[in-house]
Amino acid sequence: MERKNNDGGEDISSFSPPPRINAGMVVKHNVLHLYGGMYEDGDKQLTLNDFYSLDLNKLEDWTVIIPLDPGDLEWFDSESEEGDESDDDDDESDEDDDDENKEEDKESMDVE
């Protein structure tokens, strides 16, 4: 975000939070609060836990409440890609178990 100096001189840059999706936002007393969200880097989704505010009366500078910690942006690869094929078989046996449990529940209701 860049803006012109009031004197019409050089452009000065001001801070703005990094781009993100699914952030939490709320406005209270005309101050916008922005928390966290996700940042996509290729096929990776990194969770953000930073916190900023912006005075909507001035719209000048963002205030950093909790800075972005690059150490928190570590992404762990999912190992579920290999196990997806075997999950389908487990789902069918789970359905059979559910049917048996329903029958047992019906029988126990009839006894009373």
Summary of the structure (lengths in Angstrom):
residues: 112
radius of gyration: 26.0
end to end distance: 71.9
largest distance: 88.6
contacts: 219
relative contact order: 0.11
helix: 32%
strand: 36%
